[in-house]
Amino acid sequence: MTANKNDGESSWVDPDDAPEWTDDDFKRAAIWHGDKLIRPAQGMATRRGRPKLDNPKRQVTLRLDADVLDGFRETGPGWQGRINEALRKALKV
């Protein structure tokens, strides 16, 4: 039987604890009148996620020797970037 894990803490956040809006926040906010968008949001809050890169990396399938792959993985997080750096160094780019 599974136990109900209720630690007693609520995930609810009091809206009074939210930060106050600045004048700049109001200037960038979208303006709606009912269902009609009067002015879209502007600035940093308009798009979610990371900004688009000028030269994004591309995903490929690459077959490597097991010992080479294991060696890079043993170096810890960022091992794929280190493979990229090693290939750039070998190509002198």
Stockholm file with secondary structure:
# STOCKHOLM 1.0

chainA/1-93         MTANKNDGESSWVDPDDAPEWTDDDFKRAAIWHGDKLIRPAQGMATRRGRPKLDNPKRQVTLRLDADVLDGFRETGPGWQGRINEALRKALKV
#=GR chainA/1-93 SS CCCCCCCSCCCCCCGGGSCCCCHHHHHHSCEEETTEEEECCCSGGGSCSSCCCSSCCCCCCCCCCHHHHHHHHTTCTTHHHHHHHHHHHHHTC
#=GC SS_cons        CCCCCCCSCCCCCCGGGSCCCCHHHHHHSCEEETTEEEECCCSGGGSCSSCCCSSCCCCCCCCCCHHHHHHHHTTCTTHHHHHHHHHHHHHTC
//
